[in-house]
Amino acid sequence: MANPLLRTKSVEQSIADTEVVGTRLMKQLTAWDLTIFGVAVVVGAGIFTIGASTAGDYSGPAVTVSFVIAAIACGLAALCYAEFASTVPVAGSAYTFSYATFGEFVAWIIGWDLVLEFSIAAAAVASGWSSYLGTVFGTGPAAFQVGGHTVDWGAMLIVGVLTVLLTFGAKVSSRVSAVITAIKVAVVILVIAVGAFYIKASNYTPFVPDSVPGASEGVSWKSTLFQAIAGSSSSYGWYGVLAGAGIVFFAFIGFDIVATSAEETVNPQRDVPRGIMGSLAIVTVLYIAVTVVVTGMASYKDLATKAGDGSGKNLAYAFSLNGVDWAATIISIGALAGLTTVVMVLLMGQNRVLFAMARDGLLPRKLAKTSDRGVPVRISVGVGVVVAIFAGLVPLSELAELINIGTLFAFVLVSVGVVVLRKQRPDLKRGFRAPFVPLVPILSVIACGWLMLNLSLETWSRFLIWMVLGVVVYFLYSKNHSVLGRRERGEVIESLAD
């Protein structure tokens, strides 16, 4: 009997399990649907804020270079995801890929990691949606007080509505997402077109400002791992450009959720790679265009948040400096639309990862039962309830970086996994092959490693605590309930069909 920590689930078995009645997802998505999902989850409120603040604090006008570097780093990981998703077109993304290469224990760990990533991300973005709701309608925060505690009803509302929508199936979700995504992309294009008339060439000089040493405050929990190792930091200069790339990289995360929909795609070998790479290309163009506009409209010094009143600077602020105050309302509407689809796709990604884990028995298997529409309703509703509670009742601002470290950890495993599966199973049919393997995966790991070094010690400690908790859950429950392990022991796997 195989070591439960190392036993792998073959690609053939993973694909065969997708056809089991009672746990079958409906194949109905196209490359266009997947591209929409990718753009929908990546383009949120951050497109109006992160370029401006990063230019002001780290990179200056060269923040456009930071975006290019981040896009290249993200593209390396995207190539690896595209190969894996076309080879193992099964729900679960990095969890499923890891099960086929590193074994059950590592698969559980990455699945546990994705649970943390998607849950906190969905709750945090829902909270942001609520704040923009009050801005658009001029009503203030969508919240009320109960016994001195704030209840964010706006965040709970959007999670509830989108949870119901997701129970109707991925195709319906894609159609709704397409409409809302079209609105927010139209807002972005309008902002770029209008802002272009206010660009001043002098604001692009110097393109790479001279380096400014950071204040030496010693090492604290808020310090990044790199600062703890190097003992210092700086803004601007080429270090600032690289540091800026580490920050804006997180504006791209989310494309990996496209891979969670591989099982529901009509032609996954062809369409999943197109969806991943297509969505990444579109958002890269949008981000760079917005950044060129904002740094041309305002001096990077005016966009800095480290000095003066310390308030956040964004695209709306750049417009206000040029007397175009009406743009703030348009931008808020775009942000509200943007965050709506982000929450929806994050919830969908969370549902599919948990579905894959439950189908494999690492979570209660009954949760994997699907409806006549091919939707894991039990998981969808459960996730919706939990995320709504977190979004409405729990302050999440200090936990936001856990999203980043969780994503990067998944990127590293998928990148390494491509090399491992090439060696283990060179015979497998691959609808898409990442170029220059193992160079591309190695560069992806290096890029992700650099970005992880720029996360705080506090984030690293919280991440390790969550991982330790996951190890405990695995040995107390998942190890003994694993469908793969039960098959090895000759047990009959119960059917979830009616």
Secondary structure, DSSP 8 states (H G I E B T S, - for coil): ---TTT----HHHHHHHTTSTTS-----B-HHHHHHHHHHHH-SGGGGTHHHHHIIIIIGGGHHHHHHHHHHHHHHHHHHHHHHHHHS--TTTHHHHHHHHT-HHHHHHHHHHHHHHHHHHHHHHHHHHHHHHHHHHT---S-EEETTEEE-HHHHHHHHHHHHHHTT-HHHHHHHHHHHHHHHHHHHHHHHHHHGGG--GGGG-SSS---EE-------TTSBHHHHHHS--EESHHHHHHHHHHHHGGGTTTGGGGGGGGGGBSSHHHHHHHHHHHHHHHHHHHHHHHHHHHHHHS-GGGG-SSSTT-----HHHHHHHTT-TTHHHHHHHHHHHHHHHHHHHHHHHHHHHHHHHHHTTSS-GGGG---TTS--HHHHHHHHHHHHHHHHHS--GGGTHHHHHHHHHHHHHHHHHHHHHHHH-TTS--SS--SSTTHHHHHHHHHHHHHHHTSBHHHHHHHHHHHHHHHHHIIIIIHHH-HHHHHHTT--------
